[in-house]
Amino acid sequence: MNNLNSTLLEGTLSRDPELRYTPAGTPICTLIVSSVRTYKLDGERTEEVSFIETTTWGKLATVCAEHLTKGRRVRVVGRIKQERWEDAEGESRSKVVIVAEHVEFQPRRAADRPTGDREREAVAS
C-alpha cells in the first residue's frame, strides 16, 4: 500500500524557469517558487520566506518555460521527492523538491499585464 504524498504550494517565481532535456529528449523545467509566511512575534509582523525547487516534465515543462517568468504567481500541485547523490568529495548529499503534476498560472495584476495580452492563465498537466 502506498502512503499519501501530495502537496499544494502557492507563491511567486523567484527566477525565470530553466528548461533542459534528458539524454532521451524529455523536457524538464525547474521553477524556484518563493512562499512567504507572515506571522506576529512579540507584537511585530515577521516574514518567513521559503524557496522551493519545483520540477515539471514533458509538455507541462515546455509550457511553463514558454509562458512563465520571474515574478509570476503560481499554484503547484504535486508530490514531494527527496533527491540523493554523492558530491565530488564522496559525501552524501540530498535535497527535497516538488515534482509538479499541475501548475496553475495565477492572473497577473492589471498594472503588469501588457496591452493585448491574451495568454492562458491556467495549465493542466
N, C-alpha and C positions, 0 to 999 in steps of 0.2 A: 504494500500500500504506500503510495506517495504522500508526502507531507505537503501541506499548503505552502506555496512560495509565490506570493503575489504582492505587488507594491504599486502605489499611486504617488506620483511626485508632480508638484506644480512649482514652476519657478521661471527664471529668466536665463537665457543662454549667455554665458559669460565670455564666450568667444565664438567665432564663426565655426560651423561644422567642418570636420575633417573627413573627407572621403578617400578611401583606399580600397584595394581589391585583394582578395585571396589569390594564391597561385592558380586556382581553378577559375578565377574571373568573377567570383561572387562579390558584389559591392558591400562594404562595411562603412558605416558612418558613425563617428564618435561625436557626441554632444557633451558639453560640460554645462550642467544645469545648476544655477545657484538658487538656493532656497533660504529665505530669511525667516527666522522665528523671532518674534518680538515678545518681550515679557518685562515685568517690573521687578526690579531688585532694589530693595531698600528705598522704595518710592520713586526710583528713577527708571526711565524707559531704557531697556537694554536690548541689543540685537545680537543674534547668534546666526552667522552665515555658514552654510554648508555648501560645498562644491561637489556635486555628484556626477561621476562619469557614467554616461549612458551610451549604449551601443545599439545601433539599428542595423538590420541585414536586408539584403535583396532589394526589391523595389522600394520598400519603405526607406531604405538608406539613400537611394538616389533622389527620391522626392524630398527628403529632409535636406540633403546637401544643396538641392536646387532652390528651395524656397525659404529656408531659414537663414537668419543672420544674427550676429551678436546683438543682444538687447531684446530679442523677440521672446515673448512669454509662451510657454508650452505646458501641456499636461501630458505626462507619460504614464502608461500602464505597462507593467512588465514583471519580470522576476529578478530576484537578487542572485548574483553569481559571484563566487569567490575565485579569482584567478590566482594561480600559484606558478612560480618559476624560480630558477636559480640565477643570481646575478653573476657578473664576471669573476667575482671572488669566490664563487661557490656557495654563497649564503642564500638561504631560502627566503623568498620574498612573497608577498601576497597583497592583493587589494580587492575591494568589493566594488562591483559595478552593477548597474541595472541593464538587463537585456530587454529592450523595449519590444513589445508586441503591438503597441498602438501609440501613436504620437498625435496629439491634437494641437493644432496651431491656434493660439489664443488671438482674438481680434486685436489689431493694432489700435492705438489711440488715434483719433482723428488728426491730431497735430503731426503724427509720424507717418501718416498714410500719403503716398504720392498721389497726385491728381490722376484719376482714371485707373487706380489700382483695383484690379478685379480678381486677384489671386484667390485660390481656395483657402478657406480659413480652417479646415479640418482635414486630416488624412487618416484613413483607416488602414490597417495592415491587410 
